[in-house]
Amino acid sequence: MGMTPEDSDAFATACSKLVGQVAANQSLADAIIASLRSGSLTPSSGPISISNVLGGAPGSHNLKAFLKAWSTKMPHLGALDVTAMVQSSLDCYRIAKGRGHTVDTVWTGPEVSGSEVRRTEAVVNEILSGANSDLLIVGYWLVTSTTQIQELINVLIGKSRAGVRVRFVFDPGEKSSGLDNFLALNERWPSNLDGAKREVYSWSKDLTKATSKRGQHYDRKLHAKVIVADCHDALVTSANLTHAGMLENLEMGLRIEGHMAGAVVRHFDLLIEEGILERRPDGAE
């Protein structure tokens, strides 16, 4: 009797369960691959052979089930074929694991009993304090007149002095009250502050101004609010870097830990490379 789709599915399931069990243990996975390739593990391998390969690590049930599925469902496959299948499954599993994400919902506003969302101020502090190499801060409005935001700026200054690359991307427009973003930053973090380098970017001057179809002139807004640490930990939020945004308003965002946080940084890198964003002189080192 030839192979059936049910046989193929059963073998694939056994392979998937084995990979899921051992993929996180690199040395164990390597030992299984080497044993399959060399012929030390075969469809007829018994408990002693399996135990020798595992070396006391968990996984005997799934490895026995895999060898049984090989024996009963795919006996025509050779050792090299099976080795290649397991290796491919391990590689796919690790790639998928590496591109996985952890997502939290982040909120500014009144606390509600039973809610699972996290507070904006707490998440911002976690991201900034956890940065080791790179910080990107993008915002529409920076107001540094309150203690909370002043403390955030002090954390950023400390990170810069510790060697973390700190970059800001701000909207260039005047605000309805107080200083514009660049003057507000310079007030708390002068561009010539010893040992605390930072970079400040904004719209290219050629792109800030726009004209509607009706001929009306207006300024484009840089309205994004993003904080990313080490290309791995990102907050995308509606909240500005203001006391109201952190503590008073109704604001919502998502914190993403994983591969796509790096995509946010790469996107802004490309905007800088294309000249859409330009470095501002008052952000010079």
C-alpha positions in Angstrom: 0.0 0.0 0.0 1.3 3.4 -0.9 1.6 6.5 1.2 -1.6 8.3 2.0 -2.3 11.9 2.9 -3.1 10.7 6.4 0.3 9.1 6.7 2.0 12.3 5.6 -0.1 14.4 8.1 0.7 12.0 10.9 4.5 12.1 10.2 4.4 15.9 9.9 2.6 16.2 13.2 5.1 13.9 14.9 8.0 16.0 13.5 6.3 19.2 14.6 5.9 18.0 18.1 9.5 16.9 18.3 10.8 20.2 17.0 8.6 22.1 19.4 10.0 20.2 22.3 13.7 20.4 21.5 14.1 23.6 19.4 15.0 25.8 22.4 17.8 23.5 23.4 20.4 24.0 20.7 22.8 21.3 21.9 19.9 18.7 22.2 18.6 19.6 18.7 22.1 19.3 17.3 22.6 15.9 18.9 19.3 14.6 17.4 20.3 15.9 14.0 23.7 14.3 14.2 22.3 11.0 15.3 19.7 10.9 12.5 22.4 11.8 10.0 24.9 9.2 11.2 22.3 6.4 11.6 22.5 6.2 15.4 18.8 7.0 15.4 16.7 4.8 13.1 13.0 3.8 13.0 14.0 0.7 15.1 16.0 2.6 17.8 15.1 1.4 21.3 15.0 3.2 24.7 18.8 2.9 25.3 19.6 4.6 21.9 17.1 7.3 22.6 18.3 7.9 26.1 21.9 8.1 24.9 20.9 10.9 22.5 18.8 12.8 24.9 21.4 12.6 27.7 18.8 13.0 30.4 17.0 16.0 28.7 13.2 15.8 28.3 11.8 14.8 25.0 11.8 11.0 25.0 8.1 10.7 24.4 8.1 13.0 21.3 11.3 11.4 20.0 9.8 7.9 20.3 6.6 9.0 18.6 8.6 10.6 15.8 10.6 7.4 15.2 7.5 5.3 15.3 5.8 7.6 12.8 8.9 7.3 10.6 8.7 3.5 10.9 5.0 3.1 10.3 4.0 6.1 8.1 7.2 6.9 6.1 9.4 3.7 6.1 10.6 4.5 2.5 12.4 7.7 3.7 16.1 7.4 4.2 18.2 8.9 7.1 19.3 11.9 5.0 15.8 12.6 3.9 14.5 12.6 7.5 17.5 14.6 8.8 16.8 17.3 6.2 13.1 17.5 7.1 13.9 17.8 10.8 16.6 20.4 10.2 14.3 22.4 7.9 11.6 22.3 10.6 14.0 23.5 13.2 15.2 26.4 11.0 11.6 27.5 10.3 10.7 27.3 13.9 13.6 29.5 15.0 13.0 32.0 12.2 9.3 32.3 13.2 10.3 32.5 16.9 12.8 35.3 16.2 10.1 37.3 14.3 7.6 36.8 17.0 6.2 39.8 19.0 4.9 40.6 22.4 2.2 43.3 22.3 0.7 45.3 25.2 -2.0 47.8 25.1 -1.0 51.1 26.7 -3.4 53.7 28.1 -3.5 57.2 29.6 -6.7 58.0 31.4 -8.7 56.9 34.4 -8.0 53.5 35.8 -10.8 51.0 35.4 -11.2 47.9 37.6 -10.4 44.7 35.7 -8.6 46.3 32.8 -5.5 44.7 31.5 -4.0 47.8 29.8 -0.8 49.3 31.0 -0.1 53.0 32.0 1.6 55.2 29.4 4.0 56.8 31.8 5.1 53.4 33.2 5.7 51.9 29.8 7.7 55.0 28.6 9.9 54.8 31.6 10.5 51.1 31.1 11.5 51.6 27.4 13.8 54.5 28.1 15.5 52.9 31.2 16.0 49.6 29.3 17.8 51.1 26.3 21.4 49.9 25.9 22.5 51.2 22.4 19.9 53.3 20.6 16.8 55.4 21.3 14.5 57.0 18.8 11.9 59.5 20.0 9.4 60.9 17.6 6.8 63.4 18.6 4.4 66.2 17.7 4.6 68.1 20.9 7.2 68.3 23.7 6.4 70.3 26.8 9.1 70.3 29.4 7.6 72.5 32.1 6.4 69.7 34.3 8.4 67.4 36.6 7.4 64.2 34.8 8.8 65.3 31.4 11.8 66.9 33.0 12.6 63.6 34.6 12.3 61.8 31.2 14.7 64.3 29.7 17.2 63.7 32.5 16.9 59.9 31.9 17.7 60.5 28.2 20.7 62.7 29.1 21.9 60.0 31.4 21.5 57.4 28.6 23.4 59.6 26.2 26.3 60.0 28.6 26.3 56.2 29.0 26.9 55.8 25.2 23.3 55.3 24.0 22.6 57.0 20.7 19.6 59.3 21.2 17.7 60.7 18.3 14.7 63.0 18.2 12.3 63.6 15.3 10.0 66.5 16.0 7.3 68.5 14.3 8.7 72.0 13.5 5.6 74.0 13.8 4.8 76.6 16.4 2.6 75.4 19.2 -0.5 77.2 20.6 1.2 77.8 23.9 4.8 77.7 25.2 8.0 77.0 23.3 8.3 75.1 20.0 9.7 71.6 20.3 13.3 72.5 19.6 13.4 75.4 22.1 11.7 73.2 24.7 14.3 70.5 24.2 17.2 73.0 24.3 15.9 74.5 27.5 16.3 71.2 29.4 19.1 69.7 27.2 21.4 72.3 25.7 23.0 71.1 22.5 26.4 71.7 23.9 25.9 69.8 27.1 29.2 68.1 27.9 29.2 64.3 27.4 25.5 64.2 26.3 25.3 64.0 22.5 21.9 64.0 20.8 20.6 64.3 17.2 17.5 66.2 16.3 15.6 65.8 13.0 12.5 67.3 11.4 10.7 67.7 8.1 12.9 68.9 5.2 12.2 72.6 4.7 11.2 71.8 1.1 8.4 69.4 2.3 7.0 71.3 5.3 4.9 73.7 3.2 2.1 72.4 1.1 -0.7 73.8 -1.1 -4.2 72.4 -1.3 -6.1 71.9 -4.5 -8.0 75.1 -3.8 -4.7 77.0 -3.6 -4.6 77.3 0.2 -1.2 77.2 1.9 -0.7 75.1 5.0 2.0 73.3 7.0 2.3 69.6 7.0 2.3 68.1 10.5 4.7 65.5 11.8 2.0 63.9 14.0 3.6 60.5 14.8 4.3 59.7 18.4 6.9 56.8 18.7 9.6 55.7 21.1 11.9 52.8 20.2 14.7 51.3 22.2 17.5 49.1 20.7 15.4 48.4 17.5 13.4 45.9 19.6 11.0 47.7 22.0 8.6 50.2 20.5 5.7 52.3 21.7 3.4 53.7 19.1 0.9 56.0 20.8 -1.5 58.9 20.5 0.2 60.5 23.5 2.5 63.5 23.2 5.5 64.0 25.5 3.5 66.3 27.7 2.1 66.0 31.2 -1.4 65.7 29.7 -0.3 63.0 27.3 1.4 61.0 30.0 -1.1 61.4 32.8 -4.3 63.4 32.0 -5.8 62.8 28.6 -7.5 59.8 27.1 -4.7 58.3 25.0 -4.1 54.8 23.6 -1.1 53.0 22.1 0.5 49.6 21.5 3.9 48.5 22.8 5.6 46.0 20.4 8.6 44.0 21.5 10.1 42.1 18.6 11.3 42.3 15.0 8.8 44.9 13.9 10.0 47.4 16.4 13.2 47.4 14.3 11.2 48.1 11.2 10.0 51.3 12.7 13.6 52.5 13.2 14.6 51.4 9.7 11.7 53.4 8.3 12.9 56.6 9.9 16.5 55.8 8.8 15.2 55.7 5.2 13.3 59.0 5.7 16.6 60.5 6.7 18.6 58.9 3.9 16.0 60.2 1.4 16.2 63.7 2.7 12.6 63.7 3.8 13.8 64.3 7.3 16.8 66.6 7.9 19.0 67.1 10.9 18.6 70.5 12.5 21.5 72.7 13.3 20.3 73.3 16.8 20.6 69.6 17.4 24.2 69.5 16.5 26.7 67.8 18.8 
